[in-house]
């Protein structure tokens, strides 16, 4: 079946799911990727992770006085540029869940290499209306695929979004971003996270407020330790907030 699929794609090539162009026969990658995943080498060449010492940050880009978890760590191995600057909108708004699966496999490999450990990996949940509109939660797909590679058990329904929020990308002011997601998450009471270490994952981290609120909900439910994780973000430079 794999040989037949390759032959069909050589005769009837599909466009790259990131940039939309049709790759030539020399511009396709091997098929150890999700089904129906097509990407050209031009896009793949921009897929470069940060050096190991530039993958850890404090979760919040602008810490505030009174933060109950001021040392909350964020693991974020890729910058939001090149491949991910094009891939993230495609996975979120243009029906390309295979990009989220691919990102999860990349992330899982790096997590394993960097010895990232936890008892459970959970995704940041979408609002029900957005989940219905999109058909999938990209953070859930990423977390599920990463789990298979790094070996951390996956649980997709631990966190629930208890109120609708505006899209963070549509809010410029950092304080308003924080207010937008404040108290937006709770742990489903049917799950017991008491005393366990949890990795909470989202696709992109900018200010870190969404992941911070998700982590606060997990701590409130009794988690002993929470590590935030995003595939990519715009804080790619080692600086004073790095751990």
Order of alpha helices (4+ residues) and beta strands (2+ residues): alpha-alpha-beta-beta-beta-alpha-alpha-beta-alpha-alpha-beta-alpha-beta-beta-alpha-beta
